[in-house]
Each structure stands twice: as structure tokens, then as C-alpha cells.
Amino acid sequence: MTAPTDPPTPLDAEDAKLVTLARGARGRAAAVEGAAVRDTDGRTYAGATVALPSLQLTALQVAVAAAVSAAAAALEAASIVGAGGPPDPESAAAARDLDCPVVITTTADGTVTGRHRP
């Protein structure tokens, strides 16, 4: 479980971009969730929930895997678009693996519901 850091506040331009990327990934895949991350070099990566018989990944796990495969060593921020609840334990663990300080959660329409420490 993650702890909320702050009540929802307007997003700056970089965090709003993460939400837009996550919404796009979710929509393209018609997935339960979409996620996006920004590494410490400012590069962004997005992904959607994977639900195959042989492979299940959260959207944030997919986005973190994309970042790692591009040699990202740490993350500045992450976003999850979906139901709007706090990150599940698997997503939080993936964010912690790359020292991500905040995971922004939103509903499907992009309404910010929280900022969480993974």
C-alpha cells in the first residue's frame, strides 16, 4: 500500500504530459489502466495493463519495464490512469525499484485523485 503525499492539486506541464501519455496507452489497448513514467533524463515511457493467460502485468510495470529496457536508472514521476485508487502493491514496487518519488493517480478522464509515495 502507498501513502498519499498531498491532496490533489493542478498538475504542472510535465506531469500533465504523463497523464496524457497514460490515457493514450490505456485507450489504444482498451485496457483497465494506462501508465506513464518520466526518467531523470526527461524521457517518457508509457504502457497499458497486460492480461494474457501466460503474462499479467500492471500498466505501471509495463511502463517501468520500457524505461529499464532503455537504460533508465531512476524515475522522476509516474502516473496511472484508471479507477483512480492508490497504486496496487505490484505497481508501487515497480516504482520503488527505480526510486520514483511520486505516483500520480487519476480517473479515466484524467481527474487527479492523488499523489502517492510508492
VMD Tcl script that builds the backbone (N, CA, C; Angstrom):
set m [mol new atoms 354]
animate dup $m
set s [atomselect $m all]
$s set {name element resname resid chain x y z} {
  {N N MET 1 A 0.858 -1.166 0.000}
  {CA C MET 1 A 0.000 0.000 0.000}
  {C C MET 1 A 0.902 1.227 0.000}
  {N N THR 2 A 0.417 2.279 -0.584}
  {CA C THR 2 A 1.175 3.515 -0.640}
  {C C THR 2 A 0.487 4.572 0.199}
  {N N ALA 3 A 1.262 5.552 0.617}
  {CA C ALA 3 A 0.710 6.638 1.416}
  {C C ALA 3 A 0.512 7.865 0.546}
  {N N PRO 4 A -0.664 8.506 0.634}
  {CA C PRO 4 A -0.846 9.735 -0.120}
  {C C PRO 4 A 0.122 10.794 0.393}
  {N N THR 5 A 0.656 11.602 -0.528}
  {CA C THR 5 A 1.578 12.645 -0.118}
  {C C THR 5 A 0.876 13.974 0.015}
  {N N ASP 6 A -0.003 14.297 -0.883}
  {CA C ASP 6 A -0.680 15.587 -0.891}
  {C C ASP 6 A -2.081 15.415 -1.450}
  {N N PRO 7 A -2.981 16.323 -1.089}
  {CA C PRO 7 A -4.281 16.284 -1.755}
  {C C PRO 7 A -4.111 16.640 -3.221}
  {N N PRO 8 A -5.052 16.241 -4.062}
  {CA C PRO 8 A -4.951 16.556 -5.482}
  {C C PRO 8 A -4.804 18.058 -5.721}
  {N N THR 9 A -3.866 18.413 -6.558}
  {CA C THR 9 A -3.633 19.804 -6.952}
  {C C THR 9 A -3.445 19.820 -8.462}
  {N N PRO 10 A -3.557 20.979 -9.074}
  {CA C PRO 10 A -3.331 21.041 -10.519}
  {C C PRO 10 A -1.934 20.529 -10.872}
  {N N LEU 11 A -1.828 19.900 -12.021}
  {CA C LEU 11 A -0.558 19.334 -12.462}
  {C C LEU 11 A 0.263 20.374 -13.209}
  {N N ASP 12 A 1.589 20.290 -13.060}
  {CA C ASP 12 A 2.438 21.126 -13.910}
  {C C ASP 12 A 2.465 20.497 -15.300}
  {N N ALA 13 A 3.066 21.175 -16.254}
  {CA C ALA 13 A 3.037 20.733 -17.655}
  {C C ALA 13 A 3.657 19.350 -17.838}
  {N N GLU 14 A 4.747 19.075 -17.158}
  {CA C GLU 14 A 5.415 17.775 -17.320}
  {C C GLU 14 A 4.573 16.633 -16.761}
  {N N ASP 15 A 3.940 16.849 -15.621}
  {CA C ASP 15 A 3.094 15.802 -15.050}
  {C C ASP 15 A 1.805 15.637 -15.854}
  {N N ALA 16 A 1.281 16.729 -16.385}
  {CA C ALA 16 A 0.099 16.641 -17.251}
  {C C ALA 16 A 0.416 15.816 -18.497}
  {N N LYS 17 A 1.640 15.944 -19.015}
  {CA C LYS 17 A 2.065 15.139 -20.171}
  {C C LYS 17 A 2.047 13.652 -19.816}
  {N N LEU 18 A 2.498 13.307 -18.603}
  {CA C LEU 18 A 2.465 11.901 -18.186}
  {C C LEU 18 A 1.036 11.364 -18.185}
  {N N VAL 19 A 0.110 12.151 -17.666}
  {CA C VAL 19 A -1.285 11.718 -17.633}
  {C C VAL 19 A -1.814 11.543 -19.055}
  {N N THR 20 A -1.483 12.459 -19.946}
  {CA C THR 20 A -1.921 12.352 -21.343}
  {C C THR 20 A -1.370 11.087 -21.993}
  {N N LEU 21 A -0.091 10.808 -21.763}
  {CA C LEU 21 A 0.516 9.592 -22.323}
  {C C LEU 21 A -0.144 8.331 -21.758}
  {N N ALA 22 A -0.417 8.330 -20.462}
  {CA C ALA 22 A -1.055 7.173 -19.834}
  {C C ALA 22 A -2.474 6.979 -20.358}
  {N N ARG 23 A -3.204 8.074 -20.531}
  {CA C ARG 23 A -4.559 7.971 -21.088}
  {C C ARG 23 A -4.511 7.400 -22.504}
  {N N GLY 24 A -3.539 7.833 -23.294}
  {CA C GLY 24 A -3.398 7.328 -24.660}
  {C C GLY 24 A -3.084 5.850 -24.694}
  {N N ALA 25 A -2.170 5.409 -23.829}
  {CA C ALA 25 A -1.815 3.987 -23.777}
  {C C ALA 25 A -3.023 3.145 -23.375}
  {N N ARG 26 A -3.771 3.619 -22.396}
  {CA C ARG 26 A -4.971 2.904 -21.944}
  {C C ARG 26 A -5.995 2.808 -23.066}
  {N N GLY 27 A -6.219 3.910 -23.759}
  {CA C GLY 27 A -7.202 3.939 -24.829}
  {C C GLY 27 A -6.833 3.060 -26.009}
  {N N ARG 28 A -5.565 3.121 -26.436}
  {CA C ARG 28 A -5.123 2.301 -27.577}
  {C C ARG 28 A -5.291 0.822 -27.315}
  {N N ALA 29 A -4.999 0.407 -26.089}
  {CA C ALA 29 A -5.064 -1.014 -25.750}
  {C C ALA 29 A -6.434 -1.431 -25.219}
  {N N ALA 30 A -7.331 -0.465 -25.039}
  {CA C ALA 30 A -8.633 -0.737 -24.410}
  {C C ALA 30 A -8.419 -1.506 -23.109}
  {N N ALA 31 A -7.451 -1.022 -22.319}
  {CA C ALA 31 A -7.030 -1.711 -21.101}
  {C C ALA 31 A -7.685 -1.115 -19.864}
  {N N VAL 32 A -7.575 -1.837 -18.777}
  {CA C VAL 32 A -8.093 -1.387 -17.493}
  {C C VAL 32 A -7.351 -0.137 -17.028}
  {N N GLU 33 A -6.042 -0.131 -17.197}
  {CA C GLU 33 A -5.214 1.000 -16.786}
  {C C GLU 33 A -4.195 1.341 -17.855}
  {N N GLY 34 A -3.765 2.584 -17.827}
  {CA C GLY 34 A -2.621 3.044 -18.594}
  {C C GLY 34 A -1.674 3.703 -17.613}
  {N N ALA 35 A -0.400 3.734 -17.943}
  {CA C ALA 35 A 0.583 4.368 -17.058}
  {C C ALA 35 A 1.674 5.004 -17.902}
  {N N ALA 36 A 2.336 5.967 -17.305}
  {CA C ALA 36 A 3.493 6.593 -17.940}
  {C C ALA 36 A 4.477 6.978 -16.862}
  {N N VAL 37 A 5.749 6.981 -17.228}
  {CA C VAL 37 A 6.818 7.367 -16.308}
  {C C VAL 37 A 7.759 8.339 -17.012}
  {N N ARG 38 A 8.443 9.155 -16.207}
  {CA C ARG 38 A 9.458 10.062 -16.723}
  {C C ARG 38 A 10.757 9.751 -15.996}
  {N N ASP 39 A 11.827 9.505 -16.762}
  {CA C ASP 39 A 13.107 9.207 -16.126}
  {C C ASP 39 A 13.848 10.498 -15.790}
  {N N THR 40 A 14.993 10.360 -15.155}
  {CA C THR 40 A 15.733 11.533 -14.696}
  {C C THR 40 A 16.388 12.305 -15.841}
  {N N ASP 41 A 16.357 11.765 -17.051}
  {CA C ASP 41 A 16.827 12.495 -18.236}
  {C C ASP 41 A 15.668 13.188 -18.954}
  {N N GLY 42 A 14.449 13.036 -18.433}
  {CA C GLY 42 A 13.277 13.662 -19.035}
  {C C GLY 42 A 12.589 12.825 -20.102}
  {N N ARG 43 A 13.086 11.625 -20.356}
  {CA C ARG 43 A 12.454 10.747 -21.343}
  {C C ARG 43 A 11.204 10.116 -20.729}
  {N N THR 44 A 10.199 9.877 -21.560}
  {CA C THR 44 A 8.951 9.301 -21.067}
  {C C THR 44 A 8.681 7.954 -21.722}
  {N N TYR 45 A 7.968 7.125 -20.979}
  {CA C TYR 45 A 7.617 5.774 -21.416}
  {C C TYR 45 A 6.198 5.504 -20.948}
  {N N ALA 46 A 5.433 4.804 -21.759}
  {CA C ALA 46 A 4.042 4.517 -21.406}
  {C C ALA 46 A 3.734 3.048 -21.637}
  {N N GLY 47 A 2.678 2.585 -20.989}
  {CA C GLY 47 A 2.252 1.207 -21.169}
  {C C GLY 47 A 0.840 1.021 -20.660}
  {N N ALA 48 A 0.270 -0.119 -20.974}
  {CA C ALA 48 A -1.088 -0.467 -20.549}
  {C C ALA 48 A -1.065 -1.836 -19.880}
  {N N THR 49 A -2.108 -2.107 -19.140}
  {CA C THR 49 A -2.253 -3.393 -18.475}
  {C C THR 49 A -2.116 -4.535 -19.487}
  {N N VAL 50 A -1.373 -5.578 -19.103}
  {CA C VAL 50 A -1.246 -6.791 -19.919}
  {C C VAL 50 A -1.952 -7.908 -19.164}
  {N N ALA 51 A -2.911 -8.533 -19.813}
  {CA C ALA 51 A -3.679 -9.615 -19.185}
  {C C ALA 51 A -3.782 -10.781 -20.156}
  {N N LEU 52 A -2.691 -11.520 -20.268}
  {CA C LEU 52 A -2.634 -12.704 -21.112}
  {C C LEU 52 A -2.662 -13.949 -20.235}
  {N N PRO 53 A -3.031 -15.089 -20.781}
  {CA C PRO 53 A -3.018 -16.305 -19.965}
  {C C PRO 53 A -1.647 -16.590 -19.341}
  {N N SER 54 A -0.582 -16.258 -20.064}
  {CA C SER 54 A 0.749 -16.573 -19.564}
  {C C SER 54 A 1.498 -15.376 -18.981}
  {N N LEU 55 A 0.905 -14.192 -19.009}
  {CA C LEU 55 A 1.608 -12.993 -18.548}
  {C C LEU 55 A 0.613 -11.952 -18.055}
  {N N GLN 56 A 0.780 -11.531 -16.808}
  {CA C GLN 56 A -0.050 -10.470 -16.243}
  {C C GLN 56 A 0.874 -9.384 -15.695}
  {N N LEU 57 A 0.708 -8.166 -16.199}
  {CA C LEU 57 A 1.498 -7.025 -15.737}
  {C C LEU 57 A 0.572 -5.837 -15.536}
  {N N THR 58 A 0.864 -5.062 -14.511}
  {CA C THR 58 A 0.128 -3.811 -14.347}
  {C C THR 58 A 0.651 -2.816 -15.381}
  {N N ALA 59 A -0.121 -1.790 -15.635}
  {CA C ALA 59 A 0.308 -0.767 -16.587}
  {C C ALA 59 A 1.613 -0.110 -16.132}
  {N N LEU 60 A 1.737 0.134 -14.829}
  {CA C LEU 60 A 2.970 0.768 -14.345}
  {C C LEU 60 A 4.162 -0.178 -14.481}
  {N N GLN 61 A 3.959 -1.471 -14.275}
  {CA C GLN 61 A 5.050 -2.416 -14.500}
  {C C GLN 61 A 5.510 -2.376 -15.954}
  {N N VAL 62 A 4.577 -2.262 -16.892}
  {CA C VAL 62 A 4.934 -2.190 -18.315}
  {C C VAL 62 A 5.729 -0.919 -18.594}
  {N N ALA 63 A 5.274 0.218 -18.075}
  {CA C ALA 63 A 5.981 1.476 -18.310}
  {C C ALA 63 A 7.372 1.452 -17.684}
  {N N VAL 64 A 7.493 0.893 -16.481}
  {CA C VAL 64 A 8.802 0.786 -15.831}
  {C C VAL 64 A 9.705 -0.151 -16.635}
  {N N ALA 65 A 9.175 -1.243 -17.126}
  {CA C ALA 65 A 9.969 -2.167 -17.939}
  {C C ALA 65 A 10.476 -1.481 -19.205}
  {N N ALA 66 A 9.638 -0.670 -19.828}
  {CA C ALA 66 A 10.075 0.072 -21.018}
  {C C ALA 66 A 11.211 1.023 -20.668}
  {N N ALA 67 A 11.104 1.692 -19.526}
  {CA C ALA 67 A 12.167 2.604 -19.090}
  {C C ALA 67 A 13.465 1.852 -18.822}
  {N N VAL 68 A 13.361 0.734 -18.129}
  {CA C VAL 68 A 14.556 -0.064 -17.828}
  {C C VAL 68 A 15.195 -0.583 -19.110}
  {N N SER 69 A 14.379 -0.994 -20.074}
  {CA C SER 69 A 14.936 -1.519 -21.329}
  {C C SER 69 A 15.620 -0.433 -22.147}
  {N N ALA 70 A 15.350 0.836 -21.819}
  {CA C ALA 70 A 16.020 1.957 -22.479}
  {C C ALA 70 A 17.140 2.516 -21.606}
  {N N ALA 71 A 17.529 1.768 -20.583}
  {CA C ALA 71 A 18.659 2.092 -19.704}
  {C C ALA 71 A 18.367 3.193 -18.695}
  {N N ALA 72 A 17.119 3.441 -18.375}
  {CA C ALA 72 A 16.799 4.412 -17.323}
  {C C ALA 72 A 17.223 3.832 -15.975}
  {N N ALA 73 A 17.864 4.658 -15.181}
  {CA C ALA 73 A 18.334 4.218 -13.870}
  {C C ALA 73 A 17.427 4.678 -12.734}
  {N N ALA 74 A 16.675 5.741 -12.967}
  {CA C ALA 74 A 15.792 6.278 -11.937}
  {C C ALA 74 A 14.648 7.044 -12.604}
  {N N LEU 75 A 13.571 7.227 -11.844}
  {CA C LEU 75 A 12.399 7.936 -12.349}
  {C C LEU 75 A 12.147 9.210 -11.544}
  {N N GLU 76 A 11.626 10.218 -12.223}
  {CA C GLU 76 A 11.219 11.458 -11.550}
  {C C GLU 76 A 9.761 11.393 -11.113}
  {N N ALA 77 A 8.924 10.741 -11.916}
  {CA C ALA 77 A 7.491 10.692 -11.620}
  {C C ALA 77 A 6.834 9.597 -12.440}
  {N N ALA 78 A 5.646 9.208 -11.991}
  {CA C ALA 78 A 4.844 8.212 -12.703}
  {C C ALA 78 A 3.385 8.610 -12.586}
  {N N SER 79 A 2.581 8.132 -13.534}
  {CA C SER 79 A 1.140 8.335 -13.453}
  {C C SER 79 A 0.430 7.050 -13.825}
  {N N ILE 80 A -0.713 6.853 -13.191}
  {CA C ILE 80 A -1.586 5.718 -13.501}
  {C C ILE 80 A -2.979 6.282 -13.762}
  {N N VAL 81 A -3.539 5.926 -14.907}
  {CA C VAL 81 A -4.893 6.334 -15.277}
  {C C VAL 81 A -5.773 5.096 -15.243}
  {N N GLY 82 A -6.853 5.169 -14.501}
  {CA C GLY 82 A -7.768 4.027 -14.402}
  {C C GLY 82 A -8.888 4.341 -13.449}
  {N N ALA 83 A -9.036 3.512 -12.422}
  {CA C ALA 83 A -10.110 3.695 -11.446}
  {C C ALA 83 A -9.869 4.883 -10.521}
  {N N GLY 84 A -8.616 5.292 -10.396}
  {CA C GLY 84 A -8.298 6.448 -9.563}
  {C C GLY 84 A -7.868 6.119 -8.152}
  {N N GLY 85 A -7.837 4.836 -7.810}
  {CA C GLY 85 A -7.402 4.447 -6.472}
  {C C GLY 85 A -5.895 4.472 -6.349}
  {N N PRO 86 A -5.382 4.208 -5.162}
  {CA C PRO 86 A -3.932 4.195 -4.972}
  {C C PRO 86 A -3.285 3.062 -5.770}
  {N N PRO 87 A -1.995 3.177 -6.046}
  {CA C PRO 87 A -1.311 2.112 -6.792}
  {C C PRO 87 A -1.393 0.780 -6.046}
  {N N ASP 88 A -1.582 -0.297 -6.791}
  {CA C ASP 88 A -1.576 -1.625 -6.181}
  {C C ASP 88 A -0.147 -1.957 -5.754}
  {N N PRO 89 A 0.041 -2.964 -4.900}
  {CA C PRO 89 A 1.380 -3.277 -4.394}
  {C C PRO 89 A 2.416 -3.579 -5.488}
  {N N GLU 90 A 2.000 -4.258 -6.557}
  {CA C GLU 90 A 2.943 -4.585 -7.625}
  {C C GLU 90 A 3.412 -3.325 -8.354}
  {N N SER 91 A 2.489 -2.409 -8.610}
  {CA C SER 91 A 2.849 -1.150 -9.267}
  {C C SER 91 A 3.752 -0.314 -8.369}
  {N N ALA 92 A 3.405 -0.230 -7.093}
  {CA C ALA 92 A 4.226 0.535 -6.155}
  {C C ALA 92 A 5.638 -0.039 -6.079}
  {N N ALA 93 A 5.747 -1.358 -6.071}
  {CA C ALA 93 A 7.072 -1.987 -6.012}
  {C C ALA 93 A 7.893 -1.661 -7.256}
  {N N ALA 94 A 7.264 -1.683 -8.416}
  {CA C ALA 94 A 7.987 -1.353 -9.655}
  {C C ALA 94 A 8.490 0.088 -9.608}
  {N N ALA 95 A 7.667 1.001 -9.110}
  {CA C ALA 95 A 8.084 2.404 -8.995}
  {C C ALA 95 A 9.239 2.548 -8.002}
  {N N ARG 96 A 9.158 1.843 -6.886}
  {CA C ARG 96 A 10.245 1.893 -5.885}
  {C C ARG 96 A 11.549 1.358 -6.447}
  {N N ASP 97 A 11.471 0.354 -7.313}
  {CA C ASP 97 A 12.696 -0.226 -7.887}
  {C C ASP 97 A 13.550 0.817 -8.593}
  {N N LEU 98 A 12.904 1.854 -9.133}
  {CA C LEU 98 A 13.649 2.921 -9.818}
  {C C LEU 98 A 13.570 4.239 -9.048}
  {N N ASP 99 A 13.402 4.139 -7.741}
  {CA C ASP 99 A 13.438 5.312 -6.847}
  {C C ASP 99 A 12.473 6.419 -7.254}
  {N N CYS 100 A 11.306 6.054 -7.738}
  {CA C CYS 100 A 10.310 7.044 -8.142}
  {C C CYS 100 A 9.713 7.691 -6.893}
  {N N PRO 101 A 9.777 9.021 -6.778}
  {CA C PRO 101 A 9.281 9.670 -5.565}
  {C C PRO 101 A 7.761 9.863 -5.511}
  {N N VAL 102 A 7.086 9.842 -6.673}
  {CA C VAL 102 A 5.653 10.104 -6.657}
  {C C VAL 102 A 4.946 9.366 -7.790}
  {N N VAL 103 A 3.776 8.822 -7.463}
  {CA C VAL 103 A 2.884 8.227 -8.458}
  {C C VAL 103 A 1.580 9.018 -8.409}
  {N N ILE 104 A 1.247 9.640 -9.520}
  {CA C ILE 104 A 0.023 10.425 -9.637}
  {C C ILE 104 A -1.066 9.488 -10.137}
  {N N THR 105 A -2.198 9.465 -9.445}
  {CA C THR 105 A -3.305 8.624 -9.882}
  {C C THR 105 A -4.446 9.513 -10.377}
  {N N THR 106 A -5.110 9.033 -11.433}
  {CA C THR 106 A -6.244 9.764 -11.997}
  {C C THR 106 A -7.331 8.783 -12.407}
  {N N THR 107 A -8.520 9.322 -12.576}
  {CA C THR 107 A -9.607 8.545 -13.155}
  {C C THR 107 A -9.397 8.496 -14.667}
  {N N ALA 108 A -10.240 7.729 -15.344}
  {CA C ALA 108 A -10.102 7.550 -16.794}
  {C C ALA 108 A -10.166 8.870 -17.563}
  {N N ASP 109 A -10.889 9.849 -17.033}
  {CA C ASP 109 A -10.982 11.137 -17.736}
  {C C ASP 109 A -9.830 12.084 -17.398}
  {N N GLY 110 A -8.887 11.624 -16.573}
  {CA C GLY 110 A -7.713 12.434 -16.247}
  {C C GLY 110 A -7.853 13.270 -14.991}
  {N N THR 111 A -8.944 13.114 -14.251}
  {CA C THR 111 A -9.117 13.845 -12.995}
  {C C THR 111 A -8.161 13.300 -11.943}
  {N N VAL 112 A -7.322 14.145 -11.405}
  {CA C VAL 112 A -6.331 13.719 -10.410}
  {C C VAL 112 A -7.041 13.319 -9.113}
  {N N THR 113 A -6.690 12.131 -8.619}
  {CA C THR 113 A -7.274 11.643 -7.378}
  {C C THR 113 A -6.255 11.567 -6.254}
  {N N GLY 114 A -4.974 11.619 -6.588}
  {CA C GLY 114 A -3.965 11.569 -5.527}
  {C C GLY 114 A -2.553 11.569 -6.044}
  {N N ARG 115 A -1.652 11.832 -5.127}
  {CA C ARG 115 A -0.207 11.729 -5.334}
  {C C ARG 115 A 0.290 10.819 -4.228}
  {N N HIS 116 A 0.974 9.760 -4.609}
  {CA C HIS 116 A 1.350 8.722 -3.651}
  {C C HIS 116 A 2.850 8.480 -3.663}
  {N N ARG 117 A 3.372 8.209 -2.481}
  {CA C ARG 117 A 4.746 7.724 -2.363}
  {C C ARG 117 A 4.697 6.212 -2.555}
  {N N PRO 118 A 5.435 5.719 -3.520}
  {CA C PRO 118 A 5.377 4.247 -3.729}
  {C C PRO 118 A 6.017 3.471 -2.585}
}
mol reanalyze $m
mol bondsrecalc $m
mol representation Tube
mol addrep $m
